[in-house]
């Protein structure tokens, strides 16, 4: 797809530091990563939403990311490995794999607050829904 940085890499129109490639997926070192020892894995087919991938392709993307996560752990020994799909950034489904060395290396904007002029993060700022609300969500997610 035009103007898609991942498609440009797949098509050889942009350079990348390739970690892994097969007929279905590619894994590279991302340009804009919080930590350089990160990876982003994406299918070679341009599909915007990760949840629109065929399940077998999504599983393959995540399996490649899992293997790279183990490699990051062996090579760089961070405290933890984070993995995730956040759905923003490049509009081409992708799976992020990154080292973590602090509980707040991955944060949600709802965790942020300002204290004494500094932005801080805490889980205490995340609302805890009622049991009824959580049961209603669980019931809705159990449906086919
Ligand atoms: Zn694309």
Backbone and ligand atoms as CSV (ligand in chain L), in Angstrom:
chain,resi,resn,atom,element,x,y,z
A,1,UNK,N,N,0.855,-1.197,0.000
A,1,UNK,CA,C,0.000,0.000,0.000
A,1,UNK,C,C,0.887,1.242,0.000
A,2,UNK,N,N,0.465,2.247,-0.765
A,2,UNK,CA,C,1.240,3.488,-0.869
A,2,UNK,C,C,1.315,4.189,0.488
A,3,UNK,N,N,2.432,4.814,0.721
A,3,UNK,CA,C,2.656,5.580,1.944
A,3,UNK,C,C,2.620,4.756,3.221
A,4,UNK,N,N,2.874,3.480,3.094
A,4,UNK,CA,C,2.956,2.634,4.285
A,4,UNK,C,C,4.429,2.277,4.480
A,5,UNK,N,N,5.023,2.718,5.573
A,5,UNK,CA,C,6.453,2.461,5.760
A,5,UNK,C,C,6.806,0.983,5.818
A,6,UNK,N,N,5.929,0.161,6.352
A,6,UNK,CA,C,6.240,-1.283,6.402
A,6,UNK,C,C,6.171,-1.886,5.002
A,7,UNK,N,N,5.181,-1.481,4.197
A,7,UNK,CA,C,5.102,-1.989,2.818
A,7,UNK,C,C,6.315,-1.520,2.016
A,8,UNK,N,N,6.777,-0.304,2.267
A,8,UNK,CA,C,7.976,0.178,1.559
A,8,UNK,C,C,9.187,-0.684,1.909
A,9,UNK,N,N,9.305,-1.090,3.155
A,9,UNK,CA,C,10.410,-1.973,3.563
A,9,UNK,C,C,10.246,-3.337,2.891
A,10,UNK,N,N,9.042,-3.884,2.933
A,10,UNK,CA,C,8.781,-5.199,2.321
A,10,UNK,C,C,9.129,-5.162,0.829
A,11,UNK,N,N,8.771,-4.049,0.168
A,11,UNK,CA,C,9.004,-3.925,-1.278
A,11,UNK,C,C,10.417,-3.452,-1.635
A,12,UNK,N,N,11.266,-3.268,-0.634
A,12,UNK,CA,C,12.641,-2.856,-0.900
A,12,UNK,C,C,12.792,-1.384,-1.234
A,13,UNK,N,N,11.762,-0.575,-0.965
A,13,UNK,CA,C,11.800,0.857,-1.256
A,13,UNK,C,C,12.354,1.664,-0.087
A,14,UNK,N,N,12.503,1.038,1.055
A,14,UNK,CA,C,13.082,1.704,2.232
A,14,UNK,C,C,13.968,0.685,2.935
A,15,UNK,N,N,15.021,1.179,3.548
A,15,UNK,CA,C,15.919,0.239,4.206
A,15,UNK,C,C,15.468,-0.035,5.637
A,16,UNK,N,N,15.896,-1.175,6.125
A,16,UNK,CA,C,15.589,-1.566,7.497
A,16,UNK,C,C,16.652,-2.541,7.965
A,17,UNK,N,N,16.797,-2.622,9.269
A,17,UNK,CA,C,17.688,-3.615,9.867
A,17,UNK,C,C,16.836,-4.848,10.155
A,18,UNK,N,N,16.947,-5.827,9.284
A,18,UNK,CA,C,16.073,-7.002,9.320
A,18,UNK,C,C,16.601,-8.030,10.313
A,19,UNK,N,N,15.713,-8.452,11.196
A,19,UNK,CA,C,16.032,-9.493,12.175
A,19,UNK,C,C,15.627,-10.857,11.628
A,20,UNK,N,N,14.470,-10.901,10.980
A,20,UNK,CA,C,13.924,-12.178,10.504
A,20,UNK,C,C,13.019,-11.890,9.317
A,21,UNK,N,N,12.987,-12.861,8.383
A,21,UNK,CA,C,12.083,-12.733,7.247
A,21,UNK,C,C,11.769,-14.120,6.720
A,22,UNK,N,N,10.506,-14.333,6.400
A,22,UNK,CA,C,10.112,-15.530,5.659
A,22,UNK,C,C,9.067,-15.109,4.639
A,23,UNK,N,N,8.355,-16.053,4.052
A,23,UNK,CA,C,7.414,-15.706,2.989
A,23,UNK,C,C,6.201,-14.924,3.491
A,24,UNK,N,N,5.945,-14.981,4.809
A,24,UNK,CA,C,4.736,-14.355,5.355
A,24,UNK,C,C,4.977,-13.121,6.209
A,25,UNK,N,N,6.115,-13.064,6.898
A,25,UNK,CA,C,6.341,-11.989,7.869
A,25,UNK,C,C,7.757,-11.439,7.771
A,26,UNK,N,N,7.924,-10.281,8.382
A,26,UNK,CA,C,9.244,-9.669,8.488
A,26,UNK,C,C,9.363,-9.095,9.903
A,27,UNK,N,N,10.562,-9.135,10.452
A,27,UNK,CA,C,10.829,-8.528,11.760
A,27,UNK,C,C,12.032,-7.610,11.605
A,28,UNK,N,N,11.896,-6.401,12.105
A,28,UNK,CA,C,12.969,-5.413,11.977
A,28,UNK,C,C,13.209,-4.713,13.309
A,29,UNK,N,N,14.313,-4.002,13.370
A,29,UNK,CA,C,14.554,-3.098,14.496
A,29,UNK,C,C,13.795,-1.810,14.180
A,30,UNK,N,N,12.853,-1.402,15.035
A,30,UNK,CA,C,12.033,-0.225,14.722
A,30,UNK,C,C,12.813,1.084,14.820
A,31,UNK,N,N,12.412,2.037,13.987
A,31,UNK,CA,C,13.041,3.364,14.014
A,31,UNK,C,C,12.742,4.097,15.308
A,32,UNK,N,N,11.484,4.057,15.711
A,32,UNK,CA,C,11.044,4.838,16.864
A,32,UNK,C,C,10.684,3.909,18.014
A,33,UNK,N,N,11.686,3.385,18.669
A,33,UNK,CA,C,11.442,2.479,19.801
A,33,UNK,C,C,11.918,3.139,21.079
A,34,UNK,N,N,11.211,2.927,22.178
A,34,UNK,CA,C,11.688,3.479,23.453
A,34,UNK,C,C,13.060,2.939,23.821
A,35,UNK,N,N,13.353,1.702,23.403
A,35,UNK,CA,C,14.638,1.083,23.679
A,35,UNK,C,C,15.149,0.485,22.373
A,36,UNK,N,N,16.399,0.709,22.027
A,36,UNK,CA,C,16.881,0.267,20.713
A,36,UNK,C,C,16.891,-1.237,20.533
A,37,UNK,N,N,16.940,-1.992,21.614
A,37,UNK,CA,C,17.019,-3.455,21.493
A,37,UNK,C,C,15.628,-4.045,21.321
A,38,UNK,N,N,14.804,-3.391,20.518
A,38,UNK,CA,C,13.419,-3.787,20.307
A,38,UNK,C,C,13.247,-4.389,18.925
A,39,UNK,N,N,12.085,-4.952,18.701
A,39,UNK,CA,C,11.744,-5.505,17.389
A,39,UNK,C,C,10.281,-5.205,17.089
A,40,UNK,N,N,9.975,-5.120,15.816
A,40,UNK,CA,C,8.587,-5.051,15.393
A,40,UNK,C,C,8.410,-6.107,14.314
A,41,UNK,N,N,7.365,-6.913,14.457
A,41,UNK,CA,C,7.081,-8.020,13.541
A,41,UNK,C,C,5.779,-7.710,12.829
A,42,UNK,N,N,5.762,-7.848,11.512
A,42,UNK,CA,C,4.540,-7.543,10.765
A,42,UNK,C,C,4.367,-8.498,9.592
A,43,UNK,N,N,3.112,-8.719,9.192
A,43,UNK,CA,C,2.861,-9.572,8.034
A,43,UNK,C,C,3.256,-8.841,6.761
A,44,UNK,N,N,3.607,-9.582,5.731
A,44,UNK,CA,C,3.961,-8.940,4.462
A,44,UNK,C,C,2.725,-8.439,3.721
A,45,UNK,N,N,1.579,-8.970,4.082
A,45,UNK,CA,C,0.327,-8.487,3.501
A,45,UNK,C,C,-0.124,-7.243,4.275
A,46,UNK,N,N,-0.500,-6.179,3.546
A,46,UNK,CA,C,-0.943,-4.961,4.225
A,46,UNK,C,C,-2.356,-5.156,4.762
A,47,UNK,N,N,-2.447,-5.252,6.061
A,47,UNK,CA,C,-3.739,-5.308,6.766
A,47,UNK,C,C,-3.601,-4.343,7.931
A,48,UNK,N,N,-4.546,-3.429,8.060
A,48,UNK,CA,C,-4.433,-2.386,9.081
A,48,UNK,C,C,-4.563,-2.956,10.498
A,49,UNK,N,N,-5.687,-3.542,10.805
A,49,UNK,CA,C,-5.965,-3.971,12.180
A,49,UNK,C,C,-5.443,-5.385,12.442
A,50,UNK,N,N,-4.733,-5.539,13.545
A,50,UNK,CA,C,-4.186,-6.856,13.904
A,50,UNK,C,C,-5.302,-7.891,14.009
A,51,UNK,N,N,-6.445,-7.494,14.519
A,51,UNK,CA,C,-7.547,-8.441,14.702
A,51,UNK,C,C,-8.209,-8.827,13.378
A,52,UNK,N,N,-7.810,-8.202,12.279
A,52,UNK,CA,C,-8.308,-8.604,10.951
A,52,UNK,C,C,-7.392,-9.627,10.286
A,53,UNK,N,N,-6.245,-9.935,10.893
A,53,UNK,CA,C,-5.361,-10.944,10.316
A,53,UNK,C,C,-6.024,-12.314,10.413
A,54,UNK,N,N,-5.785,-13.174,9.416
A,54,UNK,CA,C,-6.198,-14.566,9.619
A,54,UNK,C,C,-5.505,-15.089,10.874
A,55,UNK,N,N,-6.228,-15.875,11.657
A,55,UNK,CA,C,-5.678,-16.303,12.946
A,55,UNK,C,C,-4.326,-17.001,12.799
A,56,UNK,N,N,-4.163,-17.807,11.746
A,56,UNK,CA,C,-2.885,-18.518,11.566
A,56,UNK,C,C,-1.747,-17.529,11.307
A,57,UNK,N,N,-2.029,-16.439,10.607
A,57,UNK,CA,C,-0.997,-15.430,10.349
A,57,UNK,C,C,-0.692,-14.647,11.633
A,58,UNK,N,N,-1.731,-14.291,12.376
A,58,UNK,CA,C,-1.515,-13.591,13.654
A,58,UNK,C,C,-0.671,-14.449,14.597
A,59,UNK,N,N,-0.964,-15.724,14.624
A,59,UNK,CA,C,-0.207,-16.649,15.471
A,59,UNK,C,C,1.246,-16.731,15.022
A,60,UNK,N,N,1.458,-16.745,13.722
A,60,UNK,CA,C,2.831,-16.794,13.203
A,60,UNK,C,C,3.591,-15.514,13.583
A,61,UNK,N,N,2.947,-14.367,13.422
A,61,UNK,CA,C,3.574,-13.093,13.801
A,61,UNK,C,C,3.966,-13.138,15.280
A,62,UNK,N,N,3.053,-13.597,16.128
A,62,UNK,CA,C,3.342,-13.626,17.564
A,62,UNK,C,C,4.420,-14.658,17.901
A,63,UNK,N,N,4.415,-15.783,17.194
A,63,UNK,CA,C,5.465,-16.789,17.434
A,63,UNK,C,C,6.844,-16.248,17.067
A,64,UNK,N,N,6.943,-15.535,15.963
A,64,UNK,CA,C,8.223,-14.923,15.587
A,64,UNK,C,C,8.625,-13.915,16.661
A,65,UNK,N,N,7.669,-13.117,17.128
A,65,UNK,CA,C,7.953,-12.153,18.195
A,65,UNK,C,C,8.392,-12.841,19.482
A,66,UNK,N,N,7.768,-13.964,19.797
A,66,UNK,CA,C,8.151,-14.727,20.996
A,66,UNK,C,C,9.613,-15.167,20.903
A,67,UNK,N,N,9.979,-15.725,19.742
A,67,UNK,CA,C,11.372,-16.173,19.564
A,67,UNK,C,C,12.344,-14.999,19.687
A,68,UNK,N,N,11.988,-13.866,19.121
A,68,UNK,CA,C,12.861,-12.682,19.207
A,68,UNK,C,C,12.905,-12.179,20.655
A,69,UNK,N,N,11.792,-12.257,21.370
A,69,UNK,CA,C,11.782,-11.878,22.783
A,69,UNK,C,C,12.761,-12.725,23.587
A,70,UNK,N,N,12.780,-14.019,23.316
A,70,UNK,CA,C,13.748,-14.880,24.005
A,70,UNK,C,C,15.177,-14.480,23.644
A,71,UNK,N,N,15.384,-14.127,22.391
A,71,UNK,CA,C,16.724,-13.716,21.943
A,71,UNK,C,C,17.127,-12.398,22.623
A,72,UNK,N,N,16.205,-11.440,22.715
A,72,UNK,CA,C,16.502,-10.174,23.401
A,72,UNK,C,C,16.895,-10.455,24.846
A,73,UNK,N,N,16.159,-11.365,25.483
A,73,UNK,CA,C,16.468,-11.709,26.876
A,73,UNK,C,C,17.872,-12.293,26.990
A,74,UNK,N,N,18.217,-13.193,26.073
A,74,UNK,CA,C,19.548,-13.821,26.134
A,74,UNK,C,C,20.657,-12.807,25.830
A,75,UNK,N,N,20.443,-11.946,24.857
A,75,UNK,CA,C,21.488,-11.031,24.400
A,75,UNK,C,C,21.655,-9.809,25.299
A,76,UNK,N,N,20.545,-9.270,25.826
A,76,UNK,CA,C,20.606,-7.995,26.544
A,76,UNK,C,C,20.213,-8.105,28.024
A,77,UNK,N,N,19.630,-9.244,28.412
A,77,UNK,CA,C,19.272,-9.510,29.808
A,77,UNK,C,C,18.499,-8.378,30.478
A,78,UNK,N,N,17.415,-7.895,29.863
A,78,UNK,CA,C,16.596,-6.896,30.557
A,78,UNK,C,C,15.831,-7.557,31.702
A,79,UNK,N,N,15.176,-6.749,32.510
A,79,UNK,CA,C,14.401,-7.303,33.614
A,79,UNK,C,C,13.235,-8.156,33.123
A,80,UNK,N,N,12.586,-7.682,32.062
A,80,UNK,CA,C,11.414,-8.350,31.493
A,80,UNK,C,C,11.397,-8.118,29.992
A,81,UNK,N,N,10.553,-8.912,29.324
A,81,UNK,CA,C,10.272,-8.652,27.915
A,81,UNK,C,C,8.814,-8.229,27.816
A,82,UNK,N,N,8.569,-7.138,27.136
A,82,UNK,CA,C,7.212,-6.700,26.867
A,82,UNK,C,C,6.855,-7.052,25.436
A,83,UNK,N,N,5.602,-7.373,25.223
A,83,UNK,CA,C,5.111,-7.664,23.877
A,83,UNK,C,C,3.723,-7.080,23.766
A,84,UNK,N,N,3.423,-6.545,22.596
A,84,UNK,CA,C,2.080,-6.025,22.482
A,84,UNK,C,C,1.718,-5.451,21.135
A,85,UNK,N,N,0.428,-5.332,20.966
A,85,UNK,CA,C,-0.161,-4.660,19.807
A,85,UNK,C,C,-0.946,-3.497,20.383
A,86,UNK,N,N,-0.540,-2.288,20.068
A,86,UNK,CA,C,-1.296,-1.162,20.594
A,86,UNK,C,C,-2.170,-0.515,19.538
A,87,UNK,N,N,-1.967,-0.856,18.300
A,87,UNK,CA,C,-2.900,-0.428,17.257
A,87,UNK,C,C,-2.685,0.963,16.707
A,88,UNK,N,N,-1.747,1.705,17.257
A,88,UNK,CA,C,-1.480,3.047,16.735
A,88,UNK,C,C,-0.072,3.098,16.155
A,89,UNK,N,N,0.273,4.210,15.591
A,89,UNK,CA,C,1.568,4.333,14.928
A,89,UNK,C,C,1.372,4.040,13.452
A,90,UNK,N,N,2.017,3.019,12.940
A,90,UNK,CA,C,1.886,2.627,11.536
A,90,UNK,C,C,0.582,1.838,11.356
A,91,UNK,N,N,-0.199,2.228,10.348
A,91,UNK,CA,C,-1.488,1.575,10.094
A,91,UNK,C,C,-1.297,0.299,9.273
A,92,UNK,N,N,-0.440,-0.551,9.732
A,92,UNK,CA,C,-0.156,-1.865,9.146
A,92,UNK,C,C,0.060,-2.757,10.363
A,93,UNK,N,N,-0.769,-3.759,10.510
A,93,UNK,CA,C,-0.724,-4.609,11.705
A,93,UNK,C,C,0.709,-4.958,12.086
A,94,UNK,N,N,1.030,-4.775,13.348
A,94,UNK,CA,C,2.379,-5.095,13.798
A,94,UNK,C,C,2.386,-5.451,15.282
A,95,UNK,N,N,3.388,-6.241,15.642
A,95,UNK,CA,C,3.532,-6.783,16.990
A,95,UNK,C,C,4.871,-6.294,17.537
A,96,UNK,N,N,4.820,-5.598,18.652
A,96,UNK,CA,C,6.021,-5.005,19.246
A,96,UNK,C,C,6.623,-5.936,20.297
A,97,UNK,N,N,7.945,-6.023,20.289
A,97,UNK,CA,C,8.684,-6.812,21.280
A,97,UNK,C,C,9.787,-5.905,21.807
A,98,UNK,N,N,9.851,-5.753,23.129
A,98,UNK,CA,C,10.789,-4.765,23.661
A,98,UNK,C,C,11.256,-5.139,25.069
A,99,UNK,N,N,12.461,-4.696,25.422
A,99,UNK,CA,C,12.947,-4.943,26.780
A,99,UNK,C,C,12.278,-3.992,27.768
A,100,UNK,N,N,12.113,-4.452,28.982
A,100,UNK,CA,C,11.576,-3.617,30.051
A,100,UNK,C,C,12.499,-3.728,31.257
A,101,UNK,N,N,12.760,-2.580,31.871
A,101,UNK,CA,C,13.589,-2.570,33.074
A,101,UNK,C,C,12.936,-1.810,34.213
A,102,UNK,N,N,11.678,-1.418,34.019
A,102,UNK,CA,C,10.958,-0.673,35.045
A,102,UNK,C,C,9.472,-0.985,34.894
A,103,UNK,N,N,8.742,-1.052,36.008
A,103,UNK,CA,C,7.307,-1.345,35.900
A,103,UNK,C,C,6.547,-0.355,35.021
A,104,UNK,N,N,7.062,0.850,34.890
A,104,UNK,CA,C,6.361,1.852,34.090
A,104,UNK,C,C,7.021,2.056,32.732
A,105,UNK,N,N,7.781,1.078,32.264
A,105,UNK,CA,C,8.282,1.156,30.888
A,105,UNK,C,C,7.138,1.022,29.890
A,106,UNK,N,N,6.044,0.463,30.331
A,106,UNK,CA,C,4.809,0.452,29.535
A,106,UNK,C,C,3.751,1.114,30.406
A,107,UNK,N,N,3.205,2.212,29.928
A,107,UNK,CA,C,2.205,2.930,30.707
A,107,UNK,C,C,0.989,3.240,29.846
A,108,UNK,N,N,-0.087,3.553,30.505
A,108,UNK,CA,C,-1.306,4.003,29.841
A,108,UNK,C,C,-1.531,5.441,30.265
A,109,UNK,N,N,-2.066,6.221,29.348
A,109,UNK,CA,C,-2.213,7.645,29.669
A,109,UNK,C,C,-3.066,7.875,30.906
A,110,UNK,N,N,-3.973,6.938,31.206
A,110,UNK,CA,C,-4.797,7.089,32.413
A,110,UNK,C,C,-3.973,6.948,33.694
A,111,UNK,N,N,-2.754,6.438,33.585
A,111,UNK,CA,C,-1.886,6.311,34.758
A,111,UNK,C,C,-1.154,7.606,35.077
A,112,UNK,N,N,-1.189,8.556,34.170
A,112,UNK,CA,C,-0.387,9.768,34.334
A,112,UNK,C,C,-1.055,10.772,35.276
A,113,UNK,N,N,-0.239,11.462,36.043
A,113,UNK,CA,C,-0.700,12.583,36.854
A,113,UNK,C,C,0.483,13.532,37.042
A,114,UNK,N,N,0.164,14.748,37.439
A,114,UNK,CA,C,1.215,15.744,37.650
A,114,UNK,C,C,1.335,16.007,39.143
A,115,UNK,N,N,2.554,15.927,39.640
A,115,UNK,CA,C,2.817,16.225,41.049
A,115,UNK,C,C,4.070,17.092,41.107
A,116,UNK,N,N,3.923,18.229,41.747
A,116,UNK,CA,C,5.033,19.187,41.898
A,116,UNK,C,C,5.673,19.495,40.542
A,117,UNK,N,N,4.812,19.676,39.547
A,117,UNK,CA,C,5.282,20.087,38.230
A,117,UNK,C,C,5.870,18.975,37.377
A,118,UNK,N,N,5.859,17.752,37.859
A,118,UNK,CA,C,6.407,16.623,37.092
A,118,UNK,C,C,5.316,15.623,36.757
A,119,UNK,N,N,5.399,15.069,35.535
A,119,UNK,CA,C,4.476,14.009,35.151
A,119,UNK,C,C,4.942,12.710,35.789
A,120,UNK,N,N,4.033,12.059,36.472
A,120,UNK,CA,C,4.334,10.778,37.127
A,120,UNK,C,C,3.293,9.752,36.678
A,121,UNK,N,N,3.564,8.496,36.969
A,121,UNK,CA,C,2.653,7.419,36.586
A,121,UNK,C,C,2.394,6.540,37.797
A,122,UNK,N,N,1.163,6.061,37.893
A,122,UNK,CA,C,0.833,5.161,38.992
A,122,UNK,C,C,-0.394,4.340,38.629
A,123,UNK,N,N,-0.386,3.103,39.115
A,123,UNK,CA,C,-1.558,2.265,38.908
A,123,UNK,C,C,-2.749,2.794,39.704
A,124,UNK,N,N,-2.481,3.544,40.786
A,124,UNK,CA,C,-3.575,4.025,41.638
A,124,UNK,C,C,-4.548,4.918,40.890
A,125,UNK,N,N,-4.107,5.462,39.775
A,125,UNK,CA,C,-4.994,6.339,39.008
A,125,UNK,C,C,-5.924,5.572,38.074
A,126,UNK,N,N,-5.717,4.285,37.973
A,126,UNK,CA,C,-6.605,3.493,37.112
A,126,UNK,C,C,-7.851,3.129,37.907
A,127,UNK,N,N,-9.016,3.427,37.356
A,127,UNK,CA,C,-10.251,3.120,38.094
A,127,UNK,C,C,-10.468,1.613,38.192
A,128,UNK,N,N,-11.000,1.151,39.322
A,128,UNK,CA,C,-11.344,-0.261,39.500
A,128,UNK,C,C,-12.853,-0.363,39.326
A,129,UNK,N,N,-13.280,-1.059,38.281
A,129,UNK,CA,C,-14.731,-1.165,38.054
A,129,UNK,C,C,-15.384,-2.020,39.149
A,130,UNK,N,N,-16.683,-1.886,39.270
A,130,UNK,CA,C,-17.412,-2.735,40.221
A,130,UNK,C,C,-17.379,-4.178,39.728
A,131,UNK,N,N,-17.612,-5.128,40.628
A,131,UNK,CA,C,-17.662,-6.545,40.238
A,131,UNK,C,C,-18.759,-6.754,39.192
A,132,UNK,N,N,-19.913,-6.071,39.375
A,132,UNK,CA,C,-21.005,-6.207,38.405
A,132,UNK,C,C,-20.544,-5.740,37.018
A,133,UNK,N,N,-19.802,-4.646,36.965
A,133,UNK,CA,C,-19.327,-4.137,35.667
A,133,UNK,C,C,-18.333,-5.120,35.046
A,134,UNK,N,N,-17.438,-5.680,35.868
A,134,UNK,CA,C,-16.471,-6.651,35.340
A,134,UNK,C,C,-17.170,-7.934,34.901
A,135,UNK,N,N,-18.192,-8.372,35.678
A,135,UNK,CA,C,-18.950,-9.567,35.274
A,135,UNK,C,C,-19.676,-9.316,33.955
A,136,UNK,N,N,-20.207,-8.110,33.767
A,136,UNK,CA,C,-20.906,-7.780,32.519
A,136,UNK,C,C,-19.941,-7.802,31.337
A,137,UNK,N,N,-18.732,-7.309,31.550
A,137,UNK,CA,C,-17.714,-7.346,30.478
A,137,UNK,C,C,-17.355,-8.795,30.158
A,138,UNK,N,N,-17.132,-9.586,31.218
A,138,UNK,CA,C,-16.776,-11.000,31.003
A,138,UNK,C,C,-17.879,-11.728,30.247
A,139,UNK,N,N,-19.139,-11.466,30.621
A,139,UNK,CA,C,-20.263,-12.117,29.937
A,139,UNK,C,C,-20.305,-11.727,28.458
A,140,UNK,N,N,-20.066,-10.447,28.194
A,140,UNK,CA,C,-20.084,-9.966,26.806
A,140,UNK,C,C,-18.947,-10.585,25.993
A,141,UNK,N,N,-17.776,-10.756,26.611
A,141,UNK,CA,C,-16.628,-11.320,25.895
A,141,UNK,C,C,-16.710,-12.839,25.762
A,142,UNK,N,N,-17.561,-13.486,26.551
A,142,UNK,CA,C,-17.764,-14.944,26.401
A,142,UNK,C,C,-18.653,-15.273,25.217
A,143,UNK,N,N,-19.459,-14.300,24.778
A,143,UNK,CA,C,-20.397,-14.556,23.674
A,143,UNK,C,C,-19.641,-14.836,22.383
A,144,UNK,N,N,-20.262,-15.651,21.527
A,144,UNK,CA,C,-19.679,-15.926,20.197
A,144,UNK,C,C,-19.927,-14.761,19.266
L,1,ZN,ZN,ZN,1.571,-1.711,4.748
